[in-house]
Amino acid sequence: MKRWKLILGLLLVFVLGVLAGAFGTRIYLKDRFEQFRKDPKARQAFIMRKLSKELSLTPEQKIKIGKIVEQVGERRREYYRKKRPEIKKIMDEGFAQIRNMLNNDQQKKLDKLRAEFEKRRKARNSSRFHQ
């Protein structure tokens, strides 16, 4: 009897730990990424930091790509929650413009980043529809 109590106690502690971790992670991510919804400049700065780091952009590329990221952000906000297919088109056009400014090595890295982005987007969208 004491052995079962010990096993059930450990199992309960484990389950509560998993639930607390999941809840804490959700709160952290919501708080961390909420700023991107409220402040477009924060979102643009994040995107530029990521692109600069991953693609090793030159100063000239940073300026030109920064303007594209800003334009895409403005166009995206215009259509947000109204026309989903139009947002996808805007994003595709933005990636194409950025890709044209990069050398071959940078283009490969951008393609890899884009594939990762699409994978996360599809996973996020599929989880929304299954809830």
QUIHUTA-V369872 format. One record per residue. RES is the residue in one small letter. PHI is phi as a letter, one per 20 degrees, with the letter a starting at -180 (* if undefined). PSI is psi in whole degrees, -180 to 180 (none if undefined). Layout:
# QUIHUTA-V369872
RES;PHI;PSI + RES;PHI;PSI
This chain:
# QUIHUTA-V369872
m;*;-44 + k;f;-33 + r;f;-42 + w;f;-38 + k;f;-41 + l;f;-46 + i;f;-46 + l;f;-38 + g;f;-45 + l;f;-41 + l;f;-42 + l;f;-44 + v;f;-42 + f;f;-48 + v;f;-44 + l;f;-37 + g;f;-42 + v;f;-45 + l;f;-43 + a;f;-40 + g;f;-44 + a;f;-44 + f;f;-45 + g;f;-41 + t;f;-42 + r;f;-44 + i;f;-44 + y;f;-49 + l;f;-39 + k;f;-45 + d;f;-43 + r;f;-41 + f;e;-3 + e;f;-33 + q;f;-30 + f;f;-30 + r;f;-35 + k;e;-34 + d;c;102 + p;f;-33 + k;f;-36 + a;f;-39 + r;f;-45 + q;f;-41 + a;f;-41 + f;f;-46 + i;f;-44 + m;f;-39 + r;f;-44 + k;f;-48 + l;f;-43 + s;f;-44 + k;f;-49 + e;f;-34 + l;d;-4 + s;l;58 + l;f;146 + t;f;164 + p;g;-38 + e;f;-42 + q;f;-39 + k;g;-43 + i;f;-50 + k;f;-45 + i;f;-33 + g;g;-40 + k;f;-40 + i;f;-45 + v;f;-41 + e;f;-45 + q;f;-44 + v;f;-41 + g;f;-42 + e;f;-46 + r;f;-37 + r;f;-42 + r;f;-33 + e;f;-38 + y;d;0 + y;g;130 + r;m;5 + k;d;-53 + k;c;88 + r;g;-45 + p;f;-33 + e;f;-36 + i;f;-43 + k;f;-42 + k;f;-43 + i;f;-45 + m;f;-42 + d;f;-44 + e;f;-41 + g;f;-46 + f;f;-39 + a;f;-42 + q;f;-45 + i;f;-44 + r;g;-37 + n;f;-21 + m;e;-1 + l;d;158 + n;e;176 + n;g;-44 + d;f;-43 + q;f;-37 + q;f;-41 + k;f;-42 + k;f;-41 + l;f;-42 + d;g;-39 + k;f;-45 + l;f;-41 + r;f;-42 + a;f;-41 + e;f;-42 + f;f;-47 + e;f;-39 + k;f;-46 + r;f;-40 + r;f;-44 + k;f;-40 + a;f;-41 + r;f;-43 + n;f;-39 + s;f;-34 + s;f;-32 + r;f;-39 + f;f;-19 + h;e;2 + q;e;none
